[in-house]
Amino acid sequence: MLRYLAGPALRARVTAATNKVESYNGFSKWLGFGGVLADNDPEEQEKLIKFNTLLADLVVFHNALDISDVVRQLVAEGWSITADQLGQIAPYLRAHISRFGAYATDELRHRPDPFDPLL
């Protein structure tokens, strides 16, 4: 603890690591639907946590692929991109995600065809 208090470099490293973990946790929580473990069954709780982690990992992977494509395009255009610059990009982007989908509500005013029992 004394080394942590006395060492600004150690504090900066620990803070950076903590910020990365908290950023992921916030991202994962944002992706979760409902966000509440409503079931008292430990197996169901574990499934919910694992599914949410899988979803977050998939979105991070997709974001990393998109970031890689953009970086490759910038390099092809002549931009110089360093490892330090890449290290500043977090894959927890969410502006492009429509969590609950996009639904066309203008179709609601159209009446459906009558029921056909032969179908």
Short mmCIF file of the C-alpha atoms (twelve columns), coordinates in Angstrom:
data_MODEL
# 
_entry.id   MODEL 
# 
loop_
_atom_site.group_PDB 
_atom_site.id 
_atom_site.type_symbol 
_atom_site.label_atom_id 
_atom_site.label_alt_id 
_atom_site.label_comp_id 
_atom_site.label_asym_id 
_atom_site.label_seq_id 
_atom_site.Cartn_x 
_atom_site.Cartn_y 
_atom_site.Cartn_z 
_atom_site.pdbx_PDB_model_num 
ATOM 1   C CA . MET A 1   0.000   0.000   0.000   1 
ATOM 2   C CA . LEU A 2   2.890   2.332   0.773   1 
ATOM 3   C CA . ARG A 3   4.417   1.684   -2.670  1 
ATOM 4   C CA . TYR A 4   1.069   2.568   -4.241  1 
ATOM 5   C CA . LEU A 5   0.798   5.790   -2.253  1 
ATOM 6   C CA . ALA A 6   4.412   6.778   -2.874  1 
ATOM 7   C CA . GLY A 7   4.585   5.866   -6.571  1 
ATOM 8   C CA . PRO A 8   2.740   8.111   -9.030  1 
ATOM 9   C CA . ALA A 9   3.610   5.769   -11.914 1 
ATOM 10  C CA . LEU A 10  2.107   2.784   -10.081 1 
ATOM 11  C CA . ARG A 11  -1.010  4.783   -9.220  1 
ATOM 12  C CA . ALA A 12  -1.384  5.825   -12.860 1 
ATOM 13  C CA . ARG A 13  -1.017  2.205   -14.030 1 
ATOM 14  C CA . VAL A 14  -3.546  0.922   -11.493 1 
ATOM 15  C CA . THR A 15  -5.984  3.729   -12.334 1 
ATOM 16  C CA . ALA A 16  -5.692  3.011   -16.070 1 
ATOM 17  C CA . ALA A 17  -6.342  -0.695  -15.533 1 
ATOM 18  C CA . THR A 18  -9.275  0.047   -13.228 1 
ATOM 19  C CA . ASN A 19  -10.752 2.463   -15.768 1 
ATOM 20  C CA . LYS A 20  -10.548 -0.193  -18.505 1 
ATOM 21  C CA . VAL A 21  -12.353 -2.730  -16.341 1 
ATOM 22  C CA . GLU A 22  -15.029 -0.238  -15.311 1 
ATOM 23  C CA . SER A 23  -15.465 0.836   -18.922 1 
ATOM 24  C CA . TYR A 24  -16.101 -2.780  -19.930 1 
ATOM 25  C CA . ASN A 25  -18.492 -3.281  -17.009 1 
ATOM 26  C CA . GLY A 26  -20.463 -0.174  -17.973 1 
ATOM 27  C CA . PHE A 27  -20.550 -1.293  -21.605 1 
ATOM 28  C CA . SER A 28  -21.701 -4.783  -20.635 1 
ATOM 29  C CA . LYS A 29  -24.372 -3.387  -18.329 1 
ATOM 30  C CA . TRP A 30  -25.603 -1.037  -21.079 1 
ATOM 31  C CA . LEU A 31  -25.960 -3.979  -23.473 1 
ATOM 32  C CA . GLY A 32  -27.906 -6.052  -20.951 1 
ATOM 33  C CA . PHE A 33  -31.654 -6.178  -21.367 1 
ATOM 34  C CA . GLY A 34  -33.390 -5.405  -18.113 1 
ATOM 35  C CA . GLY A 35  -30.220 -5.477  -16.079 1 
ATOM 36  C CA . VAL A 36  -31.887 -7.204  -13.137 1 
ATOM 37  C CA . LEU A 37  -31.369 -10.772 -11.998 1 
ATOM 38  C CA . ALA A 38  -35.031 -11.458 -11.334 1 
ATOM 39  C CA . ASP A 39  -34.712 -15.209 -10.881 1 
ATOM 40  C CA . ASN A 40  -33.467 -16.735 -7.625  1 
ATOM 41  C CA . ASP A 41  -32.225 -19.833 -9.431  1 
ATOM 42  C CA . PRO A 42  -28.386 -19.710 -9.477  1 
ATOM 43  C CA . GLU A 43  -28.265 -21.597 -12.784 1 
ATOM 44  C CA . GLU A 44  -30.569 -19.058 -14.440 1 
ATOM 45  C CA . GLN A 45  -28.507 -16.199 -13.003 1 
ATOM 46  C CA . GLU A 46  -25.327 -17.779 -14.317 1 
ATOM 47  C CA . LYS A 47  -26.902 -18.192 -17.777 1 
ATOM 48  C CA . LEU A 48  -27.986 -14.547 -17.831 1 
ATOM 49  C CA . ILE A 49  -24.505 -13.383 -16.872 1 
ATOM 50  C CA . LYS A 50  -22.842 -15.648 -19.437 1 
ATOM 51  C CA . PHE A 51  -25.208 -14.586 -22.221 1 
ATOM 52  C CA . ASN A 52  -24.593 -10.930 -21.428 1 
ATOM 53  C CA . THR A 53  -20.829 -11.506 -21.401 1 
ATOM 54  C CA . LEU A 54  -21.058 -13.333 -24.730 1 
ATOM 55  C CA . LEU A 55  -23.078 -10.468 -26.225 1 
ATOM 56  C CA . ALA A 56  -20.575 -7.895  -24.964 1 
ATOM 57  C CA . ASP A 57  -17.650 -9.928  -26.302 1 
ATOM 58  C CA . LEU A 58  -19.309 -10.239 -29.711 1 
ATOM 59  C CA . VAL A 59  -19.942 -6.505  -29.943 1 
ATOM 60  C CA . VAL A 60  -16.353 -5.769  -28.855 1 
ATOM 61  C CA . PHE A 61  -15.107 -8.178  -31.536 1 
ATOM 62  C CA . HIS A 62  -17.295 -6.512  -34.174 1 
ATOM 63  C CA . ASN A 63  -16.092 -3.073  -33.083 1 
ATOM 64  C CA . ALA A 64  -12.458 -4.235  -33.241 1 
ATOM 65  C CA . LEU A 65  -12.994 -5.463  -36.803 1 
ATOM 66  C CA . ASP A 66  -14.575 -2.134  -37.775 1 
ATOM 67  C CA . ILE A 67  -11.751 -0.183  -36.127 1 
ATOM 68  C CA . SER A 68  -9.195  -2.342  -37.959 1 
ATOM 69  C CA . ASP A 69  -10.888 -1.658  -41.294 1 
ATOM 70  C CA . VAL A 70  -10.833 2.091   -40.663 1 
ATOM 71  C CA . VAL A 71  -7.177  2.004   -39.582 1 
ATOM 72  C CA . ARG A 72  -6.212  0.027   -42.695 1 
ATOM 73  C CA . GLN A 73  -8.064  2.527   -44.861 1 
ATOM 74  C CA . LEU A 74  -6.331  5.473   -43.174 1 
ATOM 75  C CA . VAL A 75  -2.914  3.836   -43.597 1 
ATOM 76  C CA . ALA A 76  -3.701  3.187   -47.270 1 
ATOM 77  C CA . GLU A 77  -4.513  6.892   -47.634 1 
ATOM 78  C CA . GLY A 78  -1.093  7.784   -46.235 1 
ATOM 79  C CA . TRP A 79  -1.872  8.492   -42.603 1 
ATOM 80  C CA . SER A 80  0.716   7.464   -40.038 1 
ATOM 81  C CA . ILE A 81  -0.841  5.636   -37.097 1 
ATOM 82  C CA . THR A 82  1.240   4.611   -34.089 1 
ATOM 83  C CA . ALA A 83  0.704   1.836   -31.566 1 
ATOM 84  C CA . ASP A 84  0.204   4.482   -28.867 1 
ATOM 85  C CA . GLN A 85  -2.633  6.031   -30.875 1 
ATOM 86  C CA . LEU A 86  -4.254  2.633   -31.360 1 
ATOM 87  C CA . GLY A 87  -3.884  1.985   -27.646 1 
ATOM 88  C CA . GLN A 88  -6.098  5.011   -26.949 1 
ATOM 89  C CA . ILE A 89  -9.057  3.544   -28.849 1 
ATOM 90  C CA . ALA A 90  -11.483 1.545   -26.732 1 
ATOM 91  C CA . PRO A 91  -13.635 -1.087  -28.472 1 
ATOM 92  C CA . TYR A 92  -16.628 -0.184  -26.298 1 
ATOM 93  C CA . LEU A 93  -18.322 1.949   -28.950 1 
ATOM 94  C CA . ARG A 94  -22.095 1.977   -28.759 1 
ATOM 95  C CA . ALA A 95  -23.390 4.891   -30.846 1 
ATOM 96  C CA . HIS A 96  -23.999 2.565   -33.821 1 
ATOM 97  C CA . ILE A 97  -25.984 0.020   -31.787 1 
ATOM 98  C CA . SER A 98  -29.769 0.050   -31.751 1 
ATOM 99  C CA . ARG A 99  -30.328 -1.986  -28.595 1 
ATOM 100 C CA . PHE A 100 -34.025 -2.530  -29.060 1 
ATOM 101 C CA . GLY A 101 -34.217 -2.536  -32.863 1 
ATOM 102 C CA . ALA A 102 -35.958 -0.235  -35.293 1 
ATOM 103 C CA . TYR A 103 -39.596 -0.899  -35.939 1 
ATOM 104 C CA . ALA A 104 -41.744 0.636   -38.663 1 
ATOM 105 C CA . THR A 105 -44.879 1.858   -36.939 1 
ATOM 106 C CA . ASP A 106 -46.435 3.364   -40.068 1 
ATOM 107 C CA . GLU A 107 -47.600 -0.167  -40.985 1 
ATOM 108 C CA . LEU A 108 -49.839 -0.320  -37.915 1 
ATOM 109 C CA . ARG A 109 -52.684 1.561   -39.615 1 
ATOM 110 C CA . HIS A 110 -53.002 -1.066  -42.391 1 
ATOM 111 C CA . ARG A 111 -55.575 -3.743  -41.698 1 
ATOM 112 C CA . PRO A 112 -54.385 -7.324  -42.187 1 
ATOM 113 C CA . ASP A 113 -56.029 -9.607  -44.737 1 
ATOM 114 C CA . PRO A 114 -58.921 -11.644 -43.385 1 
ATOM 115 C CA . PHE A 115 -58.095 -15.012 -41.912 1 
ATOM 116 C CA . ASP A 116 -57.951 -17.804 -44.500 1 
ATOM 117 C CA . PRO A 117 -58.592 -21.191 -42.839 1 
ATOM 118 C CA . LEU A 118 -57.165 -23.030 -45.885 1 
ATOM 119 C CA . LEU A 119 -53.717 -21.737 -45.135 1 
# 
